[in-house]
């Protein structure tokens, strides 16, 4: 069965998203990639065009105006829904610009797409908040990111998950988690925090956790785990582990 990957991006350079690695991580299983670009003002579109020329997978790049919403998440959801409608494959995989799909997941994603008994796939997540160690109390530990296109999928929140399309292939059957890098580079954290601050406005515990993370951030470097083990990181992420800011891969600079 075929898989469409949908992707929404705006001002990736300014916000320090590892968007090139994110896109590269889906290439081994994607049959098409559909990108919605929000009229960036920082050169993001130029790099997406370069990705298109390098990709052996068909890539469609569309430009969509982000409507004024009460928070950025609503705009992300809106254009993600548009991308779902653009998809032509049997399955839709929702990929965000600050996360990398581990190479150990590729074979499983392909296998599940050929299992007629499932309508969706739930993935586990490693979230990196102000540190190069996974957050122990994340806002969410799992999310449904892959669904059958004909199941009329509906998105949650800022497109962080689909609503359940039963039956679901459970995350505990998968060999790895998705690596999510939302607030790991201090230089761009203020920008991203402002843009995302209202998404979780009804979760006081999450807001307090973010405040604690800000207070605990070292000014010289990001705190490392006591016993760091980066062997399980996706190969595409190892290049920038421990960095204070995201930089593009050498062949994109």
SEBA-205451 format. One record per residue (C-alpha): residue number from 1; x, y, z. Coordinates in nm, 2 decimals, decimal comma. Example, Ala and Ser with C-alpha at 12.3 -4.5 7.8 and 13.67 -1.06 7.14 Angstrom:
<sites>
+-----+--------+--------+--------+
: seq :      x :      y :      z :
+-----+--------+--------+--------+
:   1 :   1,23 :  -0,45 :   0,78 :
:   2 :   1,37 :  -0,11 :   0,71 :
+-----+--------+--------+--------+
</sites>
This chain:
<sites>
+-----+--------+--------+--------+
: seq :      x :      y :      z :
+-----+--------+--------+--------+
:   1 :   0,00 :   0,00 :   0,00 :
:   2 :   0,12 :   0,35 :  -0,07 :
:   3 :   0,19 :   0,63 :   0,18 :
:   4 :   0,16 :   1,01 :   0,14 :
:   5 :   0,36 :   1,22 :   0,38 :
:   6 :   0,21 :   1,56 :   0,46 :
:   7 :   0,42 :   1,84 :   0,60 :
:   8 :   0,35 :   2,20 :   0,70 :
:   9 :   0,63 :   2,46 :   0,74 :
:  10 :   0,68 :   2,84 :   0,78 :
:  11 :   1,00 :   3,03 :   0,87 :
:  12 :   1,19 :   2,71 :   0,95 :
:  13 :   1,53 :   2,88 :   0,94 :
:  14 :   1,42 :   3,16 :   1,18 :
:  15 :   1,27 :   2,91 :   1,42 :
:  16 :   1,56 :   2,66 :   1,42 :
:  17 :   1,36 :   2,36 :   1,30 :
:  18 :   1,55 :   2,05 :   1,18 :
:  19 :   1,32 :   2,05 :   0,88 :
:  20 :   1,57 :   1,91 :   0,62 :
:  21 :   1,64 :   1,60 :   0,84 :
:  22 :   1,27 :   1,56 :   0,91 :
:  23 :   1,20 :   1,54 :   0,54 :
:  24 :   1,49 :   1,32 :   0,47 :
:  25 :   1,38 :   1,08 :   0,75 :
:  26 :   1,05 :   1,00 :   0,56 :
:  27 :   1,21 :   0,93 :   0,22 :
:  28 :   1,27 :   0,55 :   0,28 :
:  29 :   0,89 :   0,48 :   0,31 :
:  30 :   0,71 :   0,78 :   0,14 :
:  31 :   0,55 :   0,74 :  -0,20 :
:  32 :   0,48 :   1,11 :  -0,22 :
:  33 :   0,56 :   1,41 :   0,00 :
:  34 :   0,31 :   1,70 :   0,01 :
:  35 :   0,45 :   2,02 :   0,16 :
:  36 :   0,25 :   2,33 :   0,26 :
:  37 :   0,48 :   2,64 :   0,28 :
:  38 :   0,34 :   2,94 :   0,46 :
:  39 :   0,50 :   3,22 :   0,26 :
:  40 :   0,82 :   3,22 :   0,47 :
:  41 :   1,03 :   3,54 :   0,50 :
:  42 :   1,36 :   3,37 :   0,59 :
:  43 :   1,45 :   3,17 :   0,28 :
:  44 :   1,28 :   2,85 :   0,38 :
:  45 :   1,12 :   2,81 :   0,04 :
:  46 :   1,46 :   2,81 :  -0,13 :
:  47 :   1,58 :   2,51 :   0,08 :
:  48 :   1,25 :   2,32 :   0,01 :
:  49 :   1,31 :   2,37 :  -0,36 :
:  50 :   1,66 :   2,23 :  -0,32 :
:  51 :   1,52 :   1,93 :  -0,13 :
:  52 :   1,27 :   1,87 :  -0,42 :
:  53 :   1,56 :   1,86 :  -0,67 :
:  54 :   1,75 :   1,61 :  -0,46 :
:  55 :   1,45 :   1,38 :  -0,37 :
:  56 :   1,39 :   1,06 :  -0,56 :
:  57 :   1,04 :   1,06 :  -0,42 :
:  58 :   0,77 :   1,29 :  -0,59 :
:  59 :   0,74 :   1,61 :  -0,39 :
:  60 :   0,46 :   1,86 :  -0,42 :
:  61 :   0,52 :   2,21 :  -0,27 :
:  62 :   0,22 :   2,44 :  -0,23 :
:  63 :   0,21 :   2,78 :  -0,07 :
:  64 :  -0,08 :   2,85 :   0,16 :
:  65 :  -0,16 :   3,17 :   0,35 :
:  66 :  -0,19 :   3,11 :   0,73 :
:  67 :  -0,52 :   3,26 :   0,84 :
:  68 :  -0,52 :   3,48 :   1,15 :
:  69 :  -0,62 :   3,25 :   1,43 :
:  70 :  -0,63 :   3,27 :   1,81 :
:  71 :  -0,30 :   3,07 :   1,81 :
:  72 :  -0,06 :   2,93 :   1,56 :
:  73 :  -0,18 :   2,58 :   1,61 :
:  74 :  -0,51 :   2,65 :   1,45 :
:  75 :  -0,34 :   2,76 :   1,13 :
:  76 :  -0,12 :   2,45 :   1,13 :
:  77 :  -0,43 :   2,23 :   1,17 :
:  78 :  -0,61 :   2,41 :   0,88 :
:  79 :  -0,33 :   2,37 :   0,63 :
:  80 :  -0,27 :   2,01 :   0,74 :
:  81 :  -0,63 :   1,93 :   0,66 :
:  82 :  -0,58 :   2,08 :   0,32 :
:  83 :  -0,27 :   1,86 :   0,27 :
:  84 :  -0,48 :   1,55 :   0,37 :
:  85 :  -0,71 :   1,64 :   0,08 :
:  86 :  -0,42 :   1,67 :  -0,16 :
:  87 :  -0,29 :   1,33 :  -0,07 :
:  88 :  -0,34 :   1,05 :  -0,33 :
:  89 :  -0,20 :   0,74 :  -0,16 :
:  90 :  -0,37 :   0,48 :   0,06 :
:  91 :  -0,22 :   0,61 :   0,38 :
:  92 :  -0,14 :   0,95 :   0,51 :
:  93 :   0,16 :   1,01 :   0,74 :
:  94 :   0,16 :   1,34 :   0,93 :
:  95 :   0,52 :   1,47 :   0,98 :
:  96 :   0,61 :   1,78 :   1,17 :
:  97 :   0,91 :   2,00 :   1,10 :
:  98 :   1,09 :   1,95 :   1,43 :
:  99 :   1,08 :   1,57 :   1,45 :
: 100 :   1,29 :   1,29 :   1,29 :
: 101 :   1,16 :   0,94 :   1,21 :
: 102 :   1,40 :   0,68 :   1,34 :
: 103 :   1,54 :   0,45 :   1,07 :
: 104 :   1,44 :   0,15 :   1,28 :
: 105 :   1,07 :   0,25 :   1,22 :
: 106 :   1,09 :   0,24 :   0,84 :
: 107 :   1,03 :  -0,14 :   0,79 :
: 108 :   0,75 :  -0,14 :   1,05 :
: 109 :   0,57 :   0,15 :   0,88 :
: 110 :   0,59 :  -0,03 :   0,55 :
: 111 :   0,47 :  -0,36 :   0,70 :
: 112 :   0,17 :  -0,20 :   0,88 :
: 113 :   0,06 :  -0,02 :   0,57 :
: 114 :   0,00 :  -0,37 :   0,42 :
: 115 :  -0,20 :  -0,50 :   0,72 :
: 116 :  -0,57 :  -0,47 :   0,62 :
: 117 :  -0,69 :  -0,51 :   0,98 :
: 118 :  -0,55 :  -0,17 :   1,09 :
: 119 :  -0,68 :   0,18 :   1,01 :
: 120 :  -0,42 :   0,39 :   1,20 :
: 121 :  -0,08 :   0,37 :   1,37 :
: 122 :   0,01 :   0,51 :   1,71 :
: 123 :   0,38 :   0,62 :   1,76 :
: 124 :   0,57 :   0,68 :   2,08 :
: 125 :   0,77 :   1,00 :   2,12 :
: 126 :   1,10 :   1,12 :   2,27 :
: 127 :   1,06 :   1,50 :   2,34 :
: 128 :   1,37 :   1,71 :   2,39 :
: 129 :   1,28 :   2,02 :   2,60 :
: 130 :   1,58 :   2,24 :   2,69 :
: 131 :   1,81 :   1,94 :   2,72 :
: 132 :   1,96 :   1,65 :   2,51 :
: 133 :   1,79 :   1,40 :   2,73 :
: 134 :   1,42 :   1,30 :   2,67 :
: 135 :   1,16 :   1,48 :   2,88 :
: 136 :   1,03 :   1,25 :   3,15 :
: 137 :   0,69 :   1,43 :   3,18 :
: 138 :   0,59 :   1,53 :   2,83 :
: 139 :   0,26 :   1,68 :   2,72 :
: 140 :   0,20 :   1,37 :   2,53 :
: 141 :   0,38 :   1,03 :   2,51 :
: 142 :   0,20 :   0,89 :   2,20 :
: 143 :   0,02 :   1,02 :   1,90 :
: 144 :  -0,16 :   0,87 :   1,60 :
: 145 :   0,04 :   1,00 :   1,30 :
: 146 :  -0,06 :   0,75 :   1,02 :
: 147 :  -0,41 :   0,68 :   0,90 :
: 148 :  -0,59 :   0,54 :   0,61 :
: 149 :  -0,68 :   0,83 :   0,38 :
: 150 :  -1,03 :   0,69 :   0,32 :
: 151 :  -1,10 :   0,68 :   0,69 :
: 152 :  -1,19 :   1,05 :   0,69 :
: 153 :  -0,91 :   1,15 :   0,93 :
: 154 :  -0,96 :   1,44 :   1,17 :
: 155 :  -0,68 :   1,63 :   1,34 :
: 156 :  -0,63 :   1,72 :   1,70 :
: 157 :  -0,49 :   2,04 :   1,85 :
: 158 :  -0,21 :   2,19 :   1,64 :
: 159 :  -0,21 :   1,88 :   1,42 :
: 160 :  -0,01 :   1,68 :   1,68 :
: 161 :  -0,23 :   1,37 :   1,63 :
: 162 :  -0,52 :   1,23 :   1,43 :
: 163 :  -0,84 :   1,13 :   1,61 :
: 164 :  -0,85 :   0,75 :   1,66 :
: 165 :  -0,95 :   0,55 :   1,35 :
: 166 :  -1,00 :   0,21 :   1,50 :
: 167 :  -0,84 :  -0,04 :   1,51 :
: 168 :  -0,50 :   0,11 :   1,59 :
: 169 :  -0,16 :  -0,05 :   1,56 :
: 170 :  -0,02 :   0,02 :   1,91 :
: 171 :   0,31 :   0,20 :   1,97 :
: 172 :   0,44 :  -0,07 :   2,20 :
: 173 :   0,47 :  -0,30 :   1,89 :
: 174 :   0,72 :  -0,05 :   1,73 :
: 175 :   1,10 :  -0,08 :   1,78 :
: 176 :   1,17 :   0,29 :   1,83 :
: 177 :   1,01 :   0,62 :   1,90 :
: 178 :   0,99 :   0,94 :   1,70 :
: 179 :   1,25 :   1,20 :   1,81 :
: 180 :   1,09 :   1,54 :   1,86 :
: 181 :   1,31 :   1,85 :   1,90 :
: 182 :   1,06 :   2,13 :   1,98 :
: 183 :   1,26 :   2,35 :   2,24 :
: 184 :   1,61 :   2,21 :   2,24 :
: 185 :   1,80 :   2,50 :   2,08 :
: 186 :   1,81 :   2,80 :   2,33 :
: 187 :   1,88 :   3,06 :   2,06 :
: 188 :   1,54 :   3,02 :   1,90 :
: 189 :   1,35 :   2,91 :   2,21 :
: 190 :   1,19 :   3,25 :   2,28 :
: 191 :   1,04 :   3,27 :   1,93 :
: 192 :   0,90 :   2,92 :   1,94 :
: 193 :   0,77 :   2,95 :   2,30 :
: 194 :   0,58 :   3,27 :   2,21 :
: 195 :   0,43 :   3,11 :   1,90 :
: 196 :   0,33 :   2,79 :   2,09 :
: 197 :   0,24 :   2,93 :   2,43 :
: 198 :  -0,13 :   2,93 :   2,39 :
: 199 :  -0,16 :   2,58 :   2,25 :
: 200 :  -0,14 :   2,42 :   2,59 :
: 201 :  -0,31 :   2,70 :   2,78 :
: 202 :  -0,55 :   2,46 :   2,95 :
: 203 :  -0,27 :   2,24 :   3,09 :
: 204 :  -0,12 :   2,43 :   3,39 :
: 205 :   0,12 :   2,15 :   3,46 :
: 206 :   0,27 :   2,18 :   3,12 :
: 207 :   0,32 :   2,56 :   3,15 :
: 208 :   0,49 :   2,51 :   3,49 :
: 209 :   0,71 :   2,25 :   3,34 :
: 210 :   0,82 :   2,49 :   3,07 :
: 211 :   0,89 :   2,76 :   3,33 :
: 212 :   1,10 :   2,53 :   3,53 :
: 213 :   1,29 :   2,43 :   3,22 :
: 214 :   1,36 :   2,79 :   3,14 :
: 215 :   1,49 :   2,86 :   3,49 :
: 216 :   1,71 :   2,55 :   3,48 :
: 217 :   1,87 :   2,62 :   3,15 :
: 218 :   2,24 :   2,68 :   3,16 :
: 219 :   2,35 :   3,00 :   2,99 :
: 220 :   2,67 :   2,84 :   2,86 :
: 221 :   2,55 :   2,51 :   2,73 :
: 222 :   2,25 :   2,27 :   2,73 :
: 223 :   2,26 :   2,03 :   3,02 :
: 224 :   2,35 :   1,68 :   2,93 :
: 225 :   2,22 :   1,36 :   3,09 :
: 226 :   2,45 :   1,22 :   3,36 :
: 227 :   2,52 :   0,91 :   3,15 :
: 228 :   2,45 :   1,02 :   2,79 :
: 229 :   2,39 :   0,74 :   2,54 :
: 230 :   2,33 :   0,88 :   2,19 :
: 231 :   2,36 :   0,54 :   2,01 :
: 232 :   1,99 :   0,51 :   1,98 :
: 233 :   1,94 :   0,86 :   1,82 :
: 234 :   1,84 :   0,86 :   1,46 :
: 235 :   2,14 :   0,88 :   1,23 :
: 236 :   2,01 :   1,20 :   1,08 :
: 237 :   2,00 :   1,37 :   1,43 :
: 238 :   2,35 :   1,27 :   1,55 :
: 239 :   2,51 :   1,56 :   1,35 :
: 240 :   2,36 :   1,83 :   1,57 :
: 241 :   2,33 :   1,65 :   1,91 :
: 242 :   2,46 :   1,89 :   2,17 :
: 243 :   2,45 :   2,20 :   1,95 :
: 244 :   2,32 :   2,53 :   2,07 :
: 245 :   2,15 :   2,61 :   1,74 :
: 246 :   2,03 :   2,42 :   1,44 :
: 247 :   2,24 :   2,45 :   1,12 :
: 248 :   2,16 :   2,32 :   0,78 :
: 249 :   2,34 :   2,01 :   0,65 :
: 250 :   2,66 :   2,09 :   0,46 :
: 251 :   2,52 :   2,01 :   0,12 :
: 252 :   2,24 :   2,26 :   0,18 :
: 253 :   2,45 :   2,56 :   0,29 :
+-----+--------+--------+--------+
</sites>
